[in-house]
Amino acid sequence: MSKEDEKDNKYIFVNDFASTAFVFVNHKLEKFQLKEHKEGSNFYSYSNKEYDLKIEMTKKSTGGDETSNIEGILTIKKGKEELKKTFMGTCGC
């Protein structure tokens, strides 16, 4: 995702920082359930029936009132196939 994508509200990933995440895969919205996250860690592991999803936040900075700007790496895997994408976005209440 680029600054232009963010400006145009084009998103590939969203989560609730609890147990659910959504990712567009091949233009289809996929729902994932959290499998692993340790408090204080910047790593989240999700899965569904077809895919494994890993989110690693590599950079976090204050964005404003109760928000943070986030950068990281999204890795999605199906069998032996794997795709890694860098992402940027906003986290907040």
N, C-alpha and C positions, 0 to 999 in steps of 0.2 A: 504494500500500500504506500502511496506517495502522498505528499502534501496536497496535490491536486485531487487525488481520490478522496482524501478527508474533506476537502472543501466541497466536493460534489456529493458527499454522503454515500460513497461507495465503500462498503464494508465486506470483508471476507470472514470475519470472526467476531463473535460476541459471547460473553459468558456472564454469569451472575456471581462469580467468585464464591460460589457455594458448591453446587453439584452438577450444574448443567452448562453446556456450551453448544454453540451452533456454528457451523462452517459451511460455506458454499463450496461444494466439490462438483466439478463438471456441471455447473449452473443449477445444481440441486442442493437445497438446504438439508444438511445432515445434522441430526441431534446426537450429542455425545453425553456420556455420564462420567463424572470424575472418578478416577480409580486411585490416584495417589497425589497427595500434596502434604508436605510437612510445614507446619506453621513457621513463618519467618523465611521460608524458601521462595525462590523466584521460579520454581519449576512446577508445572502442572501436567499430569498425565490423564488422558481421557480415552474412552473407546466406545464403539458401538458394534453392531454385528459385522460390519464390513471393514472398518478402519480403526487404526490406533492414531491418536493425536497427542503430540507433546508440545507444550508451550514453555518457552524459556524467556523470561524477561531479562534483558541485558542492560537496560538503562531506564531510570525512573527519575523524573524531576517534577517539582511543584508547578502546576498549571494554573492555579487560581483557587478560589474558594472550594475547598473539599474535593479538588480534582488533581490528578497527576497526569503528566505526559509519559507515555510508555513506549519503549522500543524493545524489540525482541526477535526471536526466531520461532516460527511455527513449522513443525514437522508432521507430515501426515503420511501414514504408511498403510499399504494394502498388500499383504503377502510380502514379496520381495521388492515391490516397487515402493519408492520413497520420494517425497517431494519436500524440499525445504524452501521457505519463503521468509524474508525479513518482513517485519510489520512495524507500524507505528500507530498510535492511537491515544485515546483518552480513557482514564479510569476515574470514576467518581460516583458520588451519590446523586 
